[in-house]
Amino acid sequence: MSVTKEDVQYMAHLARLQLEDEQAEGLKQDMNKILGYIDKLEQLDTSDVEPLEHVTDQPTNLRKDEAKEPISHDDALKNAPDADSDYFRVPRVIE
């Protein structure tokens, strides 16, 4: 499989990106390198390789999942930069 410049432009359109011709050409080359690397990996025999549960050998130090009392409404609003009686106030983002 090979990525064409039209494929790159189509993906850029979906991502709402504007690419110059040089950028599209560079991305095409990068994507084709990635696909070539994947093709090499698919040729490996991994039938006797155990799947990894974790990437590292380090144990995960997760806290126990215990039910606790929820914080009060006043405590939740205590550190808010701006609050209006019962709600957080945030800057308007949609006009």
C-alpha positions in Angstrom: 0.0 0.0 0.0 1.3 3.4 -0.9 0.0 6.9 0.2 -0.4 9.4 -2.6 -0.4 13.2 -2.5 -4.1 13.1 -3.0 -4.5 10.8 0.1 -2.5 13.3 2.1 -4.6 16.2 0.9 -7.8 14.3 1.6 -6.7 13.5 5.2 -5.6 17.2 5.7 -9.1 18.2 4.5 -10.7 15.9 7.1 -8.5 17.3 9.8 -9.2 20.9 8.6 -5.5 21.5 7.9 -4.1 23.7 5.1 -0.9 22.2 3.7 1.5 23.7 1.2 2.7 21.4 -1.6 6.1 20.8 0.2 4.4 19.9 3.4 2.1 17.4 1.7 5.0 15.9 -0.1 6.9 15.5 3.2 3.9 13.9 4.9 3.5 11.6 2.0 7.1 10.4 2.3 6.8 10.0 6.1 3.6 8.0 5.8 5.1 5.7 3.2 8.1 5.2 5.5 5.7 4.3 8.4 3.8 1.9 6.2 7.0 0.3 5.0 8.1 -0.2 8.6 4.7 -1.8 9.4 5.2 -4.2 6.4 8.6 -5.3 7.8 7.0 -5.9 11.3 4.3 -8.0 9.7 6.9 -10.3 8.3 8.2 -11.3 11.8 7.2 -14.6 13.3 5.7 -13.7 16.7 3.9 -16.9 17.3 6.0 -17.8 20.4 6.1 -14.3 21.8 4.0 -13.7 24.9 1.8 -10.6 24.8 2.8 -7.8 27.1 0.4 -6.9 29.9 2.4 -3.7 30.6 5.2 -2.0 28.7 7.5 -1.8 31.7 8.3 -4.3 34.5 7.4 -1.6 37.1 4.4 -2.5 39.3 1.5 -0.1 39.0 0.9 1.8 42.2 -2.8 2.4 42.0 -4.8 3.3 45.1 -7.5 1.0 46.2 -10.9 1.9 44.8 -12.8 2.8 48.0 -16.1 4.7 48.2 -15.7 8.0 50.1 -18.0 10.8 51.0 -18.3 13.3 48.2 -17.0 16.8 48.8 -19.6 19.4 49.7 -20.9 21.9 47.2 -19.3 24.8 49.1 -15.9 23.0 49.2 -16.1 22.4 45.5 -16.6 26.1 44.8 -14.1 27.2 47.4 -11.1 27.2 45.0 -13.0 28.3 41.9 -11.5 31.4 40.3 -15.0 32.8 39.8 -18.3 31.4 41.1 -21.9 32.5 41.0 -23.7 31.2 44.1 -24.2 27.6 42.9 -22.1 27.4 39.7 -18.6 27.8 38.4 -18.3 30.8 36.1 -16.2 30.3 33.0 -15.3 32.7 30.2 -17.6 32.5 27.2 -16.0 30.5 24.4 -18.9 30.4 21.9 -20.2 33.7 20.4 
